[in-house]
């Protein structure tokens, strides 16, 4: 049985690309996106790579 591609599509948020204009609005969109994915702490605190590479 064949599965059509449209029935198996997954909804993922589009990542806003900064194009040089409207930084304030873009930064709010990015912050909202990161917070919705529980990733904002990585932006504020950073990530400690334990491998040392």
The first five atom37 places (N, CA, C, CB, O) and aatype in JSON, in Angstrom:
{
  "aatype": [20, 20, 20, 20, 20, 20, 20, 20, 20, 20, 20, 20, 20, 20, 20, 20, 20, 20, 20, 20, 20, 20, 20, 20, 20, 20, 20, 20, 20, 20, 20, 20, 20, 20, 20, 20, 20, 20, 20, 20, 20, 20, 20, 20, 20, 20, 20, 20, 20, 20, 20, 20, 20],
  "atom_mask": [
    [1, 1, 1, 1, 1],
    [1, 1, 1, 1, 1],
    [1, 1, 1, 1, 1],
    [1, 1, 1, 1, 1],
    [1, 1, 1, 1, 1],
    [1, 1, 1, 1, 1],
    [1, 1, 1, 1, 1],
    [1, 1, 1, 1, 1],
    [1, 1, 1, 1, 1],
    [1, 1, 1, 1, 1],
    [1, 1, 1, 1, 1],
    [1, 1, 1, 1, 1],
    [1, 1, 1, 1, 1],
    [1, 1, 1, 1, 1],
    [1, 1, 1, 1, 1],
    [1, 1, 1, 1, 1],
    [1, 1, 1, 1, 1],
    [1, 1, 1, 1, 1],
    [1, 1, 1, 1, 1],
    [1, 1, 1, 1, 1],
    [1, 1, 1, 1, 1],
    [1, 1, 1, 1, 1],
    [1, 1, 1, 1, 1],
    [1, 1, 1, 1, 1],
    [1, 1, 1, 1, 1],
    [1, 1, 1, 1, 1],
    [1, 1, 1, 1, 1],
    [1, 1, 1, 1, 1],
    [1, 1, 1, 1, 1],
    [1, 1, 1, 1, 1],
    [1, 1, 1, 1, 1],
    [1, 1, 1, 1, 1],
    [1, 1, 1, 1, 1],
    [1, 1, 1, 1, 1],
    [1, 1, 1, 1, 1],
    [1, 1, 1, 1, 1],
    [1, 1, 1, 1, 1],
    [1, 1, 1, 1, 1],
    [1, 1, 1, 1, 1],
    [1, 1, 1, 1, 1],
    [1, 1, 1, 1, 1],
    [1, 1, 1, 1, 1],
    [1, 1, 1, 1, 1],
    [1, 1, 1, 1, 1],
    [1, 1, 1, 1, 1],
    [1, 1, 1, 1, 1],
    [1, 1, 1, 1, 1],
    [1, 1, 1, 1, 1],
    [1, 1, 1, 1, 1],
    [1, 1, 1, 1, 1],
    [1, 1, 1, 1, 1],
    [1, 1, 1, 1, 1],
    [1, 1, 1, 1, 1]
  ],
  "atom_positions": [
    [[0.84, -1.18, 0.0], [0.0, 0.0, 0.0], [0.88, 1.24, 0.0], [-0.95, 0.0, 1.21], [1.76, 1.38, 0.85]],
    [[0.66, 2.11, -0.93], [1.46, 3.33, -1.05], [0.89, 4.42, -0.15], [1.5, 3.82, -2.52], [-0.32, 4.56, 0.01]],
    [[1.79, 5.2, 0.43], [1.4, 6.31, 1.3], [1.75, 7.6, 0.57], [2.1, 6.24, 2.71], [2.9, 7.81, 0.19]],
    [[0.76, 8.45, 0.39], [1.03, 9.7, -0.3], [1.82, 10.64, 0.6], [-0.28, 10.38, -0.75], [1.68, 10.6, 1.82]],
    [[2.65, 11.47, 0.0], [3.49, 12.39, 0.77], [2.68, 13.42, 1.52], [4.45, 13.08, -0.14], [3.09, 13.86, 2.6]],
    [[1.55, 13.82, 0.98], [0.77, 14.86, 1.65], [0.11, 14.35, 2.92], [-0.29, 15.4, 0.7], [-0.13, 15.14, 3.84]],
    [[-0.19, 13.08, 3.0], [-0.83, 12.56, 4.21], [0.16, 12.32, 5.33], [-1.57, 11.28, 3.9], [-0.24, 12.15, 6.48]],
    [[1.44, 12.31, 5.02], [2.46, 12.05, 6.02], [3.29, 13.3, 6.34], [3.37, 10.94, 5.55], [4.37, 13.19, 6.92]],
    [[2.79, 14.47, 5.97], [3.57, 15.68, 6.2], [3.52, 16.06, 7.68], [3.05, 16.84, 5.33], [2.53, 15.82, 8.36]],
    [[4.59, 16.66, 8.14], [4.7, 17.1, 9.52], [4.77, 18.62, 9.53], [5.94, 16.47, 10.23], [5.4, 19.23, 8.66]],
    [[4.13, 19.23, 10.49], [4.14, 20.67, 10.61], [5.32, 21.09, 11.47], [2.81, 21.19, 11.21], [5.42, 20.71, 12.63]],
    [[6.22, 21.87, 10.89], [7.36, 22.41, 11.62], [7.34, 23.92, 11.47], [8.7, 21.81, 11.12], [6.98, 24.43, 10.42]],
    [[7.74, 24.63, 12.52], [7.72, 26.09, 12.41], [8.74, 26.57, 11.39], [8.0, 26.73, 13.78], [9.85, 26.04, 11.3]],
    [[8.37, 27.58, 10.63], [9.31, 28.19, 9.7], [10.25, 29.08, 10.48], [8.56, 29.0, 8.6], [9.82, 29.83, 11.35]],
    [[11.52, 29.01, 10.17], [12.52, 29.82, 10.87], [12.62, 31.17, 10.16], [13.91, 29.1, 10.91], [12.96, 31.23, 8.98]],
    [[12.32, 32.26, 10.88], [12.41, 33.59, 10.27], [13.86, 33.94, 9.93], [11.8, 34.67, 11.21], [14.75, 33.82, 10.78]],
    [[14.1, 34.36, 8.72], [15.44, 34.74, 8.27], [15.56, 36.26, 8.34], [15.72, 34.22, 6.82], [14.71, 36.98, 7.81]],
    [[16.62, 36.75, 9.01], [16.84, 38.18, 9.09], [17.45, 38.66, 7.78], [17.76, 38.55, 10.29], [18.5, 38.17, 7.35]],
    [[16.78, 39.62, 7.13], [17.21, 40.1, 5.82], [17.71, 41.54, 5.86], [16.07, 39.98, 4.84], [17.78, 42.2, 4.82]],
    [[18.05, 42.03, 7.05], [18.63, 43.36, 7.15], [17.66, 44.46, 7.54], [19.25, 43.71, 5.88], [18.08, 45.58, 7.84]],
    [[16.36, 44.16, 7.53], [15.36, 45.16, 7.91], [14.42, 44.56, 8.94], [14.57, 45.67, 6.67], [14.17, 43.36, 8.94]],
    [[13.91, 45.41, 9.82], [12.93, 44.97, 10.82], [13.52, 44.09, 11.9], [11.83, 44.24, 10.15], [12.93, 43.08, 12.27]],
    [[14.71, 44.47, 12.41], [15.38, 43.66, 13.42], [14.52, 43.44, 14.67], [16.69, 44.3, 13.82], [14.46, 42.32, 15.18]],
    [[13.86, 44.49, 15.15], [13.08, 44.37, 16.38], [12.01, 43.29, 16.25], [12.42, 45.72, 16.73], [11.87, 42.44, 17.14]],
    [[11.26, 43.31, 15.15], [10.2, 42.32, 14.93], [10.8, 40.93, 14.76], [9.36, 42.7, 13.7], [10.27, 39.95, 15.3]],
    [[11.9, 40.83, 14.0], [12.56, 39.54, 13.79], [13.05, 38.95, 15.11], [13.74, 39.7, 12.8], [12.9, 37.76, 15.35]],
    [[13.65, 39.79, 15.95], [14.19, 39.28, 17.21], [13.07, 38.78, 18.14], [15.01, 40.37, 17.92], [13.26, 37.81, 18.88]],
    [[11.91, 39.44, 18.12], [10.77, 38.97, 18.91], [10.3, 37.62, 18.39], [9.62, 40.01, 18.88], [9.98, 36.73, 19.18]],
    [[10.24, 37.48, 17.07], [9.82, 36.2, 16.49], [10.8, 35.08, 16.85], [9.71, 36.33, 14.96], [10.38, 33.97, 17.16]],
    [[12.1, 35.38, 16.81], [13.1, 34.37, 17.15], [13.01, 33.98, 18.62], [14.51, 34.87, 16.82], [13.08, 32.79, 18.96]],
    [[12.87, 34.96, 19.49], [12.76, 34.68, 20.92], [11.53, 33.82, 21.2], [12.7, 35.98, 21.73], [11.59, 32.88, 21.99]],
    [[10.42, 34.15, 20.56], [9.2, 33.37, 20.72], [9.38, 31.94, 20.24], [8.05, 34.03, 19.97], [8.93, 31.0, 20.89]],
    [[10.04, 31.78, 19.1], [10.3, 30.44, 18.56], [11.16, 29.62, 19.51], [10.98, 30.55, 17.19], [10.83, 28.47, 19.81]],
    [[12.27, 30.2, 19.99], [13.15, 29.47, 20.9], [12.45, 29.13, 22.22], [14.4, 30.29, 21.18], [12.64, 28.04, 22.75]],
    [[11.66, 30.06, 22.74], [10.94, 29.78, 23.99], [9.91, 28.68, 23.79], [10.26, 31.06, 24.51], [9.71, 27.86, 24.68]],
    [[9.24, 28.66, 22.64], [8.23, 27.63, 22.4], [8.83, 26.24, 22.3], [7.46, 27.95, 21.13], [8.14, 25.25, 22.51]],
    [[10.12, 26.17, 21.98], [10.81, 24.89, 21.88], [11.67, 24.61, 23.12], [11.68, 24.86, 20.62], [12.48, 23.68, 23.12]],
    [[11.5, 25.41, 24.17], [12.29, 25.3, 25.41], [13.79, 25.38, 25.14], [11.97, 23.99, 26.12], [14.57, 24.63, 25.73]],
    [[14.19, 26.29, 24.24], [15.61, 26.44, 23.89], [16.18, 27.81, 24.28], [15.79, 26.23, 22.41], [17.36, 28.07, 24.04]],
    [[15.36, 28.68, 24.86], [15.82, 30.03, 25.15], [16.98, 30.05, 26.14], [14.68, 30.86, 25.69], [17.84, 30.92, 26.05]],
    [[17.02, 29.11, 27.08], [18.14, 29.05, 28.03], [19.47, 28.86, 27.32], [17.92, 27.91, 29.04], [20.49, 29.37, 27.78]],
    [[19.48, 28.14, 26.21], [20.72, 27.98, 25.45], [21.21, 29.29, 24.88], [20.53, 26.97, 24.33], [22.42, 29.51, 24.77]],
    [[20.29, 30.16, 24.52], [20.67, 31.47, 23.98], [21.24, 32.34, 25.09], [19.46, 32.17, 23.33], [22.28, 32.98, 24.91]],
    [[20.59, 32.36, 26.24], [21.03, 33.22, 27.33], [22.25, 32.68, 28.06], [19.91, 33.41, 28.32], [23.16, 33.44, 28.39]],
    [[22.29, 31.38, 28.31], [23.35, 30.79, 29.12], [24.45, 30.17, 28.28], [22.77, 29.76, 30.05], [25.62, 30.24, 28.64]],
    [[24.07, 29.57, 27.17], [25.03, 28.89, 26.31], [25.04, 27.4, 26.58], [26.43, 29.45, 26.51], [24.23, 26.9, 27.37]],
    [[25.94, 26.71, 25.93], [26.03, 25.26, 26.02], [27.47, 24.89, 26.3], [25.52, 24.59, 24.73], [28.38, 25.32, 25.59]],
    [[27.68, 24.08, 27.31], [29.03, 23.63, 27.65], [29.26, 22.27, 27.0], [29.23, 23.55, 29.21], [28.67, 21.27, 27.41]],
    [[30.12, 22.24, 26.0], [30.43, 21.0, 25.3], [31.36, 20.17, 26.16], [31.07, 21.29, 23.92], [32.52, 20.52, 26.36]],
    [[30.85, 19.06, 26.68], [31.62, 18.23, 27.59], [32.71, 17.42, 26.9], [30.7, 17.31, 28.32], [33.62, 16.92, 27.55]],
    [[32.62, 17.29, 25.55], [33.64, 16.54, 24.81], [34.94, 17.31, 24.64], [33.11, 16.15, 23.44], [36.0, 16.71, 24.44]],
    [[34.85, 18.63, 24.72], [36.05, 19.45, 24.61], [36.52, 19.66, 23.18], [37.14, 18.85, 25.4], [37.65, 20.11, 22.97]],
    [[35.7, 19.33, 22.2], [36.1, 19.5, 20.79], [35.95, 20.9, 20.34], [35.3, 18.61, 19.89], [36.24, 21.22, 19.19]]
  ]
}
